[in-house]
């Protein structure tokens, strides 16, 4: 019986060893599958996190750009308003000085001189001279420069004249109004206050 017990023990040991080897192989296979599953889940979670982060970054960028755009527009409006205030103050002061100048004797002499120079080619032709209402008392003196002249009140606010000769289809604008408007345009272009 010893031999039988010995053989049985050997057989049982072999079966146990095979079972243990199979168990270890199965555990290793399960561990590898588990590791693979965890790796796949981890990769999927990382991809989802990456996409979430990228989506949030895009939202933040869009919001930042919107805020920046609004602030830029607000600053631009404020600069435009300030530029307009400066321009208005400068030209209001210029208008005051012009109106002060046009109330003096020097203005009458200048008006006569400019009209003499501008009207020289049309002196003998029928002309219409437009003056501002407050300059109408000068009409007789100014019309004496022409052989055929009539005077009308024109749409002139600051001073000067408009001489029109219909026969030659000529109109000469010697008004301070148009000169100041031209200076305003030059100021806008050359003042350094442009906003792009």
Secondary structure, DSSP 8 states (H G I E B T S, - for coil): -HHHHHHHHHHHHHHHHHHHHHHHHHHHHHHHHHHHHHHHHHHHHHHHHHHHHHHHHHHHHHHHHHHHHHHHHHHHHHHHHHHHHHHHHHHHHHHHHHHHHTTSHHHHHHHHHHHHHHHGGGTTSEEEEEE-GGGGGGHHHHHTTSSEEEEEE-S-SSSEEEEEEGGGTEEEEEEHHHHHHHHHHHHHHHSS----
